[in-house]
Every structure is written in structure tokens, then in C-alpha cells.
Amino acid sequence: MAHARVTRLLDCFWPLGRYRDAAVGSELERAAAHRHNCQLARGLPACLNRWLALSCALLMACSVSSGWLAPVAGVAFAVAFCITLHIAHVWLLLSRRECP
């Protein structure tokens, strides 16, 4: 049961693991992978909001903490912000293309 919770938490914060490579396979396989990715892209704004909220919380933690916790929170904020940008990039790429 704990494994299911961890898997669900990972899916909640990292949905990009479920995407398929739309550059390999036959033409039908690539089209099916693209449709699958377009369906998954509909959930990316919610994931993007989660990462933005986490980034804001880490930035606030970085600004109010002192000592050894400040650089740790700063690095965690930088990682969370980079992941936010990555998810936004994927969402913009998939939302600009024509999805069925």
C-alpha cells in the first residue's frame, strides 16, 4: 500500500515519465504515441501549478531561513524552478501542435 502512495505521488509531481517517444516506430506507432502524449498534456497545467507552488514555498523558505538551511533551500528552489520551466516547455510544445 505504501508503494502505491509513492507511485501516485510521483505521478502527481512527475507526469513526464508516462510519455511515449513519438520519433520511433512506424508511422502508425508514431501517430498513436503523439495522440497519447496529447492526452497526457491536458493534465500538465495542474502539475505546473503544483511545481509553481512548491517553487514559491521554497523561495520563501530560502529568504526567511538562516544558517545551513538557506543554501539547501536555495538549491531546492533552483531545482524546482528548473523543473517548472521544463514542464511549461513540454506543455507549450504539445499545446501548439495540433492534437486530436
A tleap script that builds the chain and sets N, CA, C and O, in Angstrom:
source leaprc.protein.ff14SB
mol = sequence {
  NMET ALA HIE ALA ARG VAL THR ARG LEU LEU
  ASP CYS PHE TRP PRO LEU GLY ARG TYR ARG
  ASP ALA ALA VAL GLY SER GLU LEU GLU ARG
  ALA ALA ALA HIE ARG HIE ASN CYS GLN LEU
  ALA ARG GLY LEU PRO ALA CYS LEU ASN ARG
  TRP LEU ALA LEU SER CYS ALA LEU LEU MET
  ALA CYS SER VAL SER SER GLY TRP LEU ALA
  PRO VAL ALA GLY VAL ALA PHE ALA VAL ALA
  PHE CYS ILE THR LEU HIE ILE ALA HIE VAL
  TRP LEU LEU LEU SER ARG ARG GLU CYS CPRO
}
set mol.1.N position { 0.821 -1.188 0.000 }
set mol.1.CA position { 0.000 0.000 0.000 }
set mol.1.C position { 0.870 1.259 0.000 }
set mol.1.O position { 0.512 2.256 -0.627 }
set mol.2.N position { 1.996 1.223 0.688 }
set mol.2.CA position { 2.888 2.372 0.703 }
set mol.2.C position { 3.498 2.595 -0.675 }
set mol.2.O position { 3.739 3.734 -1.075 }
set mol.3.N position { 3.747 1.501 -1.403 }
set mol.3.CA position { 4.302 1.616 -2.750 }
set mol.3.C position { 3.319 2.335 -3.674 }
set mol.3.O position { 3.729 3.136 -4.514 }
set mol.4.N position { 2.044 2.056 -3.525 }
set mol.4.CA position { 1.030 2.711 -4.348 }
set mol.4.C position { 0.967 4.205 -4.051 }
set mol.4.O position { 0.766 5.007 -4.962 }
set mol.5.N position { 1.135 4.581 -2.805 }
set mol.5.CA position { 1.128 6.008 -2.453 }
set mol.5.C position { 2.320 6.728 -3.048 }
set mol.5.O position { 2.196 7.841 -3.560 }
set mol.6.N position { 3.482 6.085 -2.979 }
set mol.6.CA position { 4.687 6.700 -3.536 }
set mol.6.C position { 4.552 6.839 -5.047 }
set mol.6.O position { 4.913 7.873 -5.610 }
set mol.7.N position { 4.038 5.812 -5.702 }
set mol.7.CA position { 3.841 5.869 -7.147 }
set mol.7.C position { 2.858 6.965 -7.520 }
set mol.7.O position { 3.074 7.688 -8.493 }
set mol.8.N position { 1.794 7.093 -6.765 }
set mol.8.CA position { 0.805 8.132 -7.044 }
set mol.8.C position { 1.392 9.521 -6.813 }
set mol.8.O position { 1.106 10.445 -7.575 }
set mol.9.N position { 2.208 9.680 -5.772 }
set mol.9.CA position { 2.859 10.962 -5.508 }
set mol.9.C position { 3.834 11.304 -6.627 }
set mol.9.O position { 3.909 12.456 -7.054 }
set mol.10.N position { 4.579 10.316 -7.102 }
set mol.10.CA position { 5.497 10.559 -8.213 }
set mol.10.C position { 4.740 10.938 -9.475 }
set mol.10.O position { 5.166 11.836 -10.202 }
set mol.11.N position { 3.624 10.270 -9.749 }
set mol.11.CA position { 2.813 10.621 -10.916 }
set mol.11.C position { 2.231 12.023 -10.787 }
set mol.11.O position { 2.054 12.724 -11.784 }
set mol.12.N position { 1.937 12.425 -9.563 }
set mol.12.CA position { 1.366 13.746 -9.319 }
set mol.12.C position { 2.392 14.846 -9.615 }
set mol.12.O position { 2.038 15.898 -10.148 }
set mol.13.N position { 3.652 14.604 -9.272 }
set mol.13.CA position { 4.676 15.625 -9.453 }
set mol.13.C position { 5.547 15.405 -10.685 }
set mol.13.O position { 6.207 16.342 -11.134 }
set mol.14.N position { 5.569 14.206 -11.241 }
set mol.14.CA position { 6.390 13.967 -12.423 }
set mol.14.C position { 5.617 13.133 -13.444 }
set mol.14.O position { 5.825 11.923 -13.534 }
set mol.15.N position { 4.728 13.763 -14.212 }
set mol.15.CA position { 3.925 13.015 -15.180 }
set mol.15.C position { 4.678 12.701 -16.464 }
set mol.15.O position { 4.177 11.948 -17.299 }
set mol.16.N position { 5.865 13.260 -16.639 }
set mol.16.CA position { 6.580 13.098 -17.898 }
set mol.16.C position { 7.119 11.681 -18.086 }
set mol.16.O position { 7.534 11.326 -19.189 }
set mol.17.N position { 7.120 10.879 -17.047 }
set mol.17.CA position { 7.575 9.503 -17.173 }
set mol.17.C position { 6.608 8.623 -17.944 }
set mol.17.O position { 6.990 7.550 -18.412 }
set mol.18.N position { 5.372 9.055 -18.083 }
set mol.18.CA position { 4.360 8.271 -18.790 }
set mol.18.C position { 4.287 8.597 -20.277 }
set mol.18.O position { 3.531 7.960 -21.010 }
set mol.19.N position { 5.062 9.580 -20.731 }
set mol.19.CA position { 5.033 9.970 -22.136 }
set mol.19.C position { 5.759 8.940 -22.984 }
set mol.19.O position { 6.657 8.245 -22.510 }
set mol.20.N position { 5.355 8.853 -24.250 }
set mol.20.CA position { 5.954 7.913 -25.194 }
set mol.20.C position { 6.782 8.677 -26.214 }
set mol.20.O position { 6.509 9.843 -26.502 }
set mol.21.N position { 7.790 8.015 -26.754 }
set mol.21.CA position { 8.654 8.617 -27.769 }
set mol.21.C position { 7.928 8.579 -29.108 }
set mol.21.O position { 7.667 7.505 -29.649 }
set mol.22.N position { 7.607 9.742 -29.631 }
set mol.22.CA position { 6.858 9.828 -30.887 }
set mol.22.C position { 7.780 9.930 -32.094 }
set mol.22.O position { 7.327 10.261 -33.190 }
set mol.23.N position { 9.062 9.653 -31.911 }
set mol.23.CA position { 10.009 9.742 -33.013 }
set mol.23.C position { 10.473 8.377 -33.505 }
set mol.23.O position { 11.224 8.298 -34.477 }
set mol.24.N position { 10.045 7.313 -32.860 }
set mol.24.CA position { 10.481 5.972 -33.267 }
set mol.24.C position { 9.266 5.124 -33.621 }
set mol.24.O position { 8.157 5.356 -33.141 }
set mol.25.N position { 9.509 4.139 -34.469 }
set mol.25.CA position { 8.451 3.220 -34.857 }
set mol.25.C position { 7.881 3.559 -36.215 }
set mol.25.O position { 8.334 4.479 -36.896 }
set mol.26.N position { 6.873 2.786 -36.591 }
set mol.26.CA position { 6.215 3.034 -37.873 }
set mol.26.C position { 5.377 4.310 -37.781 }
set mol.26.O position { 5.263 4.923 -36.719 }
set mol.27.N position { 4.803 4.688 -38.898 }
set mol.27.CA position { 4.003 5.920 -38.914 }
set mol.27.C position { 2.783 5.806 -38.003 }
set mol.27.O position { 2.417 6.769 -37.328 }
set mol.28.N position { 2.156 4.634 -37.982 }
set mol.28.CA position { 1.009 4.430 -37.097 }
set mol.28.C position { 1.416 4.462 -35.627 }
set mol.28.O position { 0.688 5.006 -34.797 }
set mol.29.N position { 2.566 3.887 -35.297 }
set mol.29.CA position { 3.042 3.908 -33.907 }
set mol.29.C position { 3.395 5.317 -33.463 }
set mol.29.O position { 3.120 5.701 -32.326 }
set mol.30.N position { 4.004 6.088 -34.356 }
set mol.30.CA position { 4.319 7.479 -34.007 }
set mol.30.C position { 3.054 8.303 -33.813 }
set mol.30.O position { 2.991 9.136 -32.909 }
set mol.31.N position { 2.046 8.079 -34.654 }
set mol.31.CA position { 0.781 8.802 -34.514 }
set mol.31.C position { 0.073 8.418 -33.220 }
set mol.31.O position { -0.507 9.273 -32.551 }
set mol.32.N position { 0.118 7.143 -32.868 }
set mol.32.CA position { -0.505 6.703 -31.610 }
set mol.32.C position { 0.228 7.295 -30.418 }
set mol.32.O position { -0.402 7.705 -29.444 }
set mol.33.N position { 1.562 7.344 -30.484 }
set mol.33.CA position { 2.332 7.938 -29.392 }
set mol.33.C position { 2.037 9.428 -29.268 }
set mol.33.O position { 1.952 9.956 -28.159 }
set mol.34.N position { 1.882 10.106 -30.402 }
set mol.34.CA position { 1.571 11.538 -30.362 }
set mol.34.C position { 0.192 11.787 -29.760 }
set mol.34.O position { 0.022 12.707 -28.959 }
set mol.35.N position { -0.791 10.975 -30.139 }
set mol.35.CA position { -2.131 11.117 -29.544 }
set mol.35.C position { -2.087 10.859 -28.041 }
set mol.35.O position { -2.731 11.566 -27.267 }
set mol.36.N position { -1.325 9.845 -27.630 }
set mol.36.CA position { -1.184 9.537 -26.207 }
set mol.36.C position { -0.562 10.719 -25.471 }
set mol.36.O position { -1.027 11.096 -24.396 }
set mol.37.N position { 0.485 11.302 -26.043 }
set mol.37.CA position { 1.148 12.444 -25.413 }
set mol.37.C position { 0.230 13.660 -25.347 }
set mol.37.O position { 0.264 14.411 -24.372 }
set mol.38.N position { -0.587 13.856 -26.375 }
set mol.38.CA position { -1.531 14.975 -26.354 }
set mol.38.C position { -2.582 14.795 -25.265 }
set mol.38.O position { -2.987 15.761 -24.619 }
set mol.39.N position { -3.018 13.561 -25.064 }
set mol.39.CA position { -3.979 13.301 -23.982 }
set mol.39.C position { -3.357 13.584 -22.623 }
set mol.39.O position { -4.000 14.171 -21.753 }
set mol.40.N position { -2.109 13.169 -22.439 }
set mol.40.CA position { -1.450 13.412 -21.163 }
set mol.40.C position { -1.161 14.895 -20.950 }
set mol.40.O position { -1.102 15.356 -19.810 }
set mol.41.N position { -0.982 15.639 -22.028 }
set mol.41.CA position { -0.654 17.064 -21.915 }
set mol.41.C position { -1.796 17.865 -21.313 }
set mol.41.O position { -1.576 18.970 -20.816 }
set mol.42.N position { -3.000 17.335 -21.348 }
set mol.42.CA position { -4.126 18.058 -20.745 }
set mol.42.C position { -3.977 18.190 -19.239 }
set mol.42.O position { -4.546 19.108 -18.647 }
set mol.43.N position { -3.233 17.306 -18.609 }
set mol.43.CA position { -3.024 17.368 -17.167 }
set mol.43.C position { -1.799 18.158 -16.756 }
set mol.43.O position { -1.551 18.329 -15.563 }
set mol.44.N position { -1.027 18.643 -17.717 }
set mol.44.CA position { 0.193 19.371 -17.380 }
set mol.44.C position { -0.040 20.714 -16.678 }
set mol.44.O position { 0.773 21.068 -15.825 }
set mol.45.N position { -1.087 21.481 -16.975 }
set mol.45.CA position { -1.275 22.728 -16.221 }
set mol.45.C position { -1.450 22.504 -14.720 }
set mol.45.O position { -0.979 23.315 -13.923 }
set mol.46.N position { -2.110 21.431 -14.324 }
set mol.46.CA position { -2.263 21.147 -12.891 }
set mol.46.C position { -0.906 20.817 -12.268 }
set mol.46.O position { -0.595 21.263 -11.164 }
set mol.47.N position { -0.111 20.039 -12.980 }
set mol.47.CA position { 1.225 19.710 -12.484 }
set mol.47.C position { 2.106 20.960 -12.444 }
set mol.47.O position { 2.909 21.134 -11.528 }
set mol.48.N position { 1.951 21.812 -13.430 }
set mol.48.CA position { 2.703 23.063 -13.462 }
set mol.48.C position { 2.348 23.939 -12.261 }
set mol.48.O position { 3.226 24.565 -11.666 }
set mol.49.N position { 1.075 23.985 -11.908 }
set mol.49.CA position { 0.660 24.745 -10.723 }
set mol.49.C position { 1.262 24.174 -9.448 }
set mol.49.O position { 1.653 24.928 -8.557 }
set mol.50.N position { 1.341 22.852 -9.348 }
set mol.50.CA position { 1.963 22.233 -8.166 }
set mol.50.C position { 3.423 22.632 -8.040 }
set mol.50.O position { 3.887 22.979 -6.954 }
set mol.51.N position { 4.154 22.581 -9.165 }
set mol.51.CA position { 5.566 22.936 -9.115 }
set mol.51.C position { 5.770 24.424 -8.862 }
set mol.51.O position { 6.732 24.814 -8.200 }
set mol.52.N position { 4.870 25.262 -9.384 }
set mol.52.CA position { 4.969 26.693 -9.087 }
set mol.52.C position { 4.745 26.966 -7.601 }
set mol.52.O position { 5.456 27.772 -7.001 }
set mol.53.N position { 3.766 26.300 -7.014 }
set mol.53.CA position { 3.514 26.475 -5.584 }
set mol.53.C position { 4.702 25.984 -4.765 }
set mol.53.O position { 5.097 26.627 -3.792 }
set mol.54.N position { 5.269 24.851 -5.155 }
set mol.54.CA position { 6.445 24.336 -4.447 }
set mol.54.C position { 7.629 25.284 -4.597 }
set mol.54.O position { 8.368 25.510 -3.639 }
set mol.55.N position { 7.815 25.840 -5.791 }
set mol.55.CA position { 8.899 26.803 -6.007 }
set mol.55.C position { 8.719 28.043 -5.141 }
set mol.55.O position { 9.681 28.544 -4.560 }
set mol.56.N position { 7.489 28.537 -5.056 }
set mol.56.CA position { 7.222 29.717 -4.214 }
set mol.56.C position { 7.489 29.421 -2.747 }
set mol.56.O position { 8.069 30.244 -2.038 }
set mol.57.N position { 7.068 28.251 -2.294 }
set mol.57.CA position { 7.303 27.886 -0.891 }
set mol.57.C position { 8.794 27.749 -0.607 }
set mol.57.O position { 9.261 28.168 0.452 }
set mol.58.N position { 9.548 27.167 -1.541 }
set mol.58.CA position { 10.992 27.032 -1.336 }
set mol.58.C position { 11.702 28.384 -1.393 }
set mol.58.O position { 12.662 28.609 -0.657 }
set mol.59.N position { 11.243 29.276 -2.255 }
set mol.59.CA position { 11.833 30.615 -2.292 }
set mol.59.C position { 11.572 31.360 -0.990 }
set mol.59.O position { 12.449 32.056 -0.479 }
set mol.60.N position { 10.373 31.212 -0.461 }
set mol.60.CA position { 10.059 31.841 0.821 }
set mol.60.C position { 10.899 31.229 1.935 }
set mol.60.O position { 11.394 31.945 2.807 }
set mol.61.N position { 11.061 29.908 1.910 }
set mol.61.CA position { 11.886 29.246 2.921 }
set mol.61.C position { 13.334 29.699 2.819 }
set mol.61.O position { 14.021 29.844 3.830 }
set mol.62.N position { 13.789 29.919 1.602 }
set mol.62.CA position { 15.165 30.383 1.408 }
set mol.62.C position { 15.354 31.796 1.944 }
set mol.62.O position { 16.404 32.112 2.503 }
set mol.63.N position { 14.361 32.637 1.781 }
set mol.63.CA position { 14.506 34.027 2.202 }
set mol.63.C position { 14.362 34.218 3.708 }
set mol.63.O position { 14.927 35.162 4.261 }
set mol.64.N position { 13.624 33.347 4.378 }
set mol.64.CA position { 13.436 33.529 5.821 }
set mol.64.C position { 14.362 32.663 6.665 }
set mol.64.O position { 14.464 32.876 7.873 }
set mol.65.N position { 15.037 31.693 6.059 }
set mol.65.CA position { 15.901 30.811 6.851 }
set mol.65.C position { 17.307 31.392 6.947 }
set mol.65.O position { 17.699 32.273 6.180 }
set mol.66.N position { 18.030 30.881 7.891 }
set mol.66.CA position { 19.413 31.313 8.069 }
set mol.66.C position { 20.276 30.094 8.382 }
set mol.66.O position { 19.766 29.001 8.627 }
set mol.67.N position { 21.560 30.296 8.369 }
set mol.67.CA position { 22.471 29.195 8.662 }
set mol.67.C position { 22.585 28.244 7.491 }
set mol.67.O position { 22.564 28.657 6.332 }
set mol.68.N position { 22.706 26.972 7.804 }
set mol.68.CA position { 22.909 25.962 6.772 }
set mol.68.C position { 21.647 25.683 5.957 }
set mol.68.O position { 21.732 25.121 4.865 }
set mol.69.N position { 20.479 26.068 6.473 }
set mol.69.CA position { 19.233 25.777 5.773 }
set mol.69.C position { 19.016 26.682 4.562 }
set mol.69.O position { 18.346 26.287 3.607 }
set mol.70.N position { 19.571 27.882 4.590 }
set mol.70.CA position { 19.373 28.827 3.484 }
set mol.70.C position { 19.953 28.303 2.168 }
set mol.70.O position { 19.246 28.328 1.161 }
set mol.71.N position { 21.200 27.832 2.126 }
set mol.71.CA position { 21.695 27.327 0.838 }
set mol.71.C position { 20.993 26.053 0.375 }
set mol.71.O position { 20.828 25.841 -0.826 }
set mol.72.N position { 20.581 25.212 1.306 }
set mol.72.CA position { 19.853 23.995 0.939 }
set mol.72.C position { 18.513 24.360 0.307 }
set mol.72.O position { 18.129 23.795 -0.717 }
set mol.73.N position { 17.815 25.292 0.913 }
set mol.73.CA position { 16.539 25.744 0.356 }
set mol.73.C position { 16.747 26.445 -0.983 }
set mol.73.O position { 15.908 26.342 -1.878 }
set mol.74.N position { 17.859 27.154 -1.121 }
set mol.74.CA position { 18.161 27.823 -2.385 }
set mol.74.C position { 18.399 26.841 -3.516 }
set mol.74.O position { 17.911 27.036 -4.629 }
set mol.75.N position { 19.144 25.789 -3.233 }
set mol.75.CA position { 19.384 24.764 -4.247 }
set mol.75.C position { 18.083 24.038 -4.587 }
set mol.75.O position { 17.813 23.761 -5.755 }
set mol.76.N position { 17.281 23.730 -3.573 }
set mol.76.CA position { 15.992 23.068 -3.811 }
set mol.76.C position { 15.079 23.970 -4.642 }
set mol.76.O position { 14.360 23.485 -5.515 }
set mol.77.N position { 15.103 25.272 -4.379 }
set mol.77.CA position { 14.310 26.202 -5.187 }
set mol.77.C position { 14.790 26.208 -6.626 }
set mol.77.O position { 13.973 26.192 -7.546 }
set mol.78.N position { 16.108 26.230 -6.841 }
set mol.78.CA position { 16.637 26.246 -8.204 }
set mol.78.C position { 16.220 24.993 -8.972 }
set mol.78.O position { 15.848 25.076 -10.143 }
set mol.79.N position { 16.280 23.841 -8.321 }
set mol.79.CA position { 15.876 22.594 -8.975 }
set mol.79.C position { 14.380 22.619 -9.286 }
set mol.79.O position { 13.973 22.266 -10.392 }
set mol.80.N position { 13.562 23.033 -8.321 }
set mol.80.CA position { 12.112 23.086 -8.528 }
set mol.80.C position { 11.751 24.073 -9.634 }
set mol.80.O position { 10.842 23.816 -10.422 }
set mol.81.N position { 12.454 25.195 -9.695 }
set mol.81.CA position { 12.164 26.179 -10.734 }
set mol.81.C position { 12.556 25.655 -12.113 }
set mol.81.O position { 11.842 25.896 -13.087 }
set mol.82.N position { 13.672 24.945 -12.211 }
set mol.82.CA position { 14.074 24.350 -13.488 }
set mol.82.C position { 13.069 23.293 -13.947 }
set mol.82.O position { 12.759 23.207 -15.135 }
set mol.83.N position { 12.566 22.497 -13.022 }
set mol.83.CA position { 11.553 21.505 -13.373 }
set mol.83.C position { 10.271 22.196 -13.826 }
set mol.83.O position { 9.612 21.733 -14.757 }
set mol.84.N position { 9.915 23.301 -13.173 }
set mol.84.CA position { 8.746 24.085 -13.582 }
set mol.84.C position { 8.904 24.573 -15.016 }
set mol.84.O position { 7.970 24.482 -15.813 }
set mol.85.N position { 10.079 25.088 -15.343 }
set mol.85.CA position { 10.320 25.558 -16.705 }
set mol.85.C position { 10.272 24.408 -17.709 }
set mol.85.O position { 9.771 24.573 -18.821 }
set mol.86.N position { 10.784 23.266 -17.324 }
set mol.86.CA position { 10.767 22.106 -18.219 }
set mol.86.C position { 9.338 21.649 -18.498 }
set mol.86.O position { 8.987 21.383 -19.648 }
set mol.87.N position { 8.526 21.558 -17.474 }
set mol.87.CA position { 7.130 21.139 -17.667 }
set mol.87.C position { 6.374 22.174 -18.495 }
set mol.87.O position { 5.561 21.807 -19.343 }
set mol.88.N position { 6.628 23.457 -18.261 }
set mol.88.CA position { 5.981 24.506 -19.058 }
set mol.88.C position { 6.405 24.402 -20.518 }
set mol.88.O position { 5.588 24.607 -21.415 }
set mol.89.N position { 7.662 24.089 -20.763 }
set mol.89.CA position { 8.155 23.931 -22.132 }
set mol.89.C position { 7.461 22.768 -22.837 }
set mol.89.O position { 7.038 22.905 -23.985 }
set mol.90.N position { 7.341 21.641 -22.172 }
set mol.90.CA position { 6.665 20.480 -22.764 }
set mol.90.C position { 5.203 20.809 -23.040 }
set mol.90.O position { 4.675 20.472 -24.099 }
set mol.91.N position { 4.557 21.462 -22.090 }
set mol.91.CA position { 3.145 21.815 -22.277 }
set mol.91.C position { 2.967 22.764 -23.458 }
set mol.91.O position { 2.044 22.593 -24.254 }
set mol.92.N position { 3.842 23.762 -23.579 }
set mol.92.CA position { 3.734 24.696 -24.699 }
set mol.92.C position { 3.994 24.002 -26.032 }
set mol.92.O position { 3.326 24.296 -27.023 }
set mol.93.N position { 4.953 23.092 -26.065 }
set mol.93.CA position { 5.214 22.361 -27.303 }
set mol.93.C position { 4.019 21.527 -27.726 }
set mol.93.O position { 3.657 21.511 -28.903 }
set mol.94.N position { 3.407 20.837 -26.782 }
set mol.94.CA position { 2.272 19.978 -27.121 }
set mol.94.C position { 0.989 20.760 -27.340 }
set mol.94.O position { 0.108 20.290 -28.059 }
set mol.95.N position { 0.857 21.936 -26.746 }
set mol.95.CA position { -0.372 22.699 -26.946 }
set mol.95.C position { -0.331 23.472 -28.265 }
set mol.95.O position { -1.384 23.826 -28.795 }
set mol.96.N position { 0.849 23.739 -28.801 }
set mol.96.CA position { 0.964 24.448 -30.077 }
set mol.96.C position { 0.716 23.536 -31.254 }
set mol.96.O position { 0.220 23.977 -32.291 }
set mol.97.N position { 1.053 22.276 -31.108 }
set mol.97.CA position { 0.829 21.322 -32.195 }
set mol.97.C position { -0.647 20.949 -32.236 }
set mol.97.O position { -1.369 21.083 -31.248 }
set mol.98.N position { -1.066 20.492 -33.373 }
set mol.98.CA position { -2.464 20.089 -33.499 }
set mol.98.C position { -2.661 18.725 -32.848 }
set mol.98.O position { -2.088 17.726 -33.282 }
set mol.99.N position { -3.459 18.703 -31.827 }
set mol.99.CA position { -3.768 17.471 -31.123 }
set mol.99.C position { -5.221 17.103 -31.411 }
set mol.99.O position { -6.098 17.966 -31.449 }
set mol.100.N position { -5.458 15.821 -31.612 }
set mol.100.CA position { -6.853 15.407 -31.884 }
set mol.100.C position { -7.742 15.562 -30.682 }
set mol.100.O position { -8.933 15.258 -30.752 }
savepdb mol mol.pdb
quit
